[in-house]
Amino acid sequence: MTATDELRAELTRRGVKWKRMRGHKHDGTEWHDASGAHVSAVQEYTWDGTEWPEGKLHVNRAPACLTPEQAVEATMGRGTCHDTGESRVFHCSECGFGIEDAYVEDERAYPPEGFPRFCPWCGAEVVDE
């Protein structure tokens, strides 16, 4: 699977509408980021037309070549999750990571308000259901 295929699959999984770029010598993808701004990504190729081993993409809104996951995260955010309550402190609804114990100075204030704000494993923002 190429980096372009991976990018398109991740955008589709997140429900982001994308389209194939026309008129470019390489296979490209266009979509709108979380703020509505236009984004485009073009597959990185070597001089002989084969894909770079790293599977990177040129993204018009990024200063460097990005992996498909980085391109989606940079333009759409990391997504959201919520605490399922399956672990004592936190259990991510998206990746399943759980926290059973955590050190805090004041157990009376445990868990601290808004803890955690982001899943420590997948980076999704923790929101209320």
Buried (B, 14 or more C-beta within 10 A) or exposed (E): EBBBBBBBEBBEEEEBEBEEBEEEEEBBBBBBBEEEEEBBBBBBBEEEEEBEEEBBBBBEBBEEBBBBEBBBBBBBBBBBBBBBEEBEBBBBBBBBBBBEEEEEEEEEEEBEEEBBEBBEBBBBBBEEE
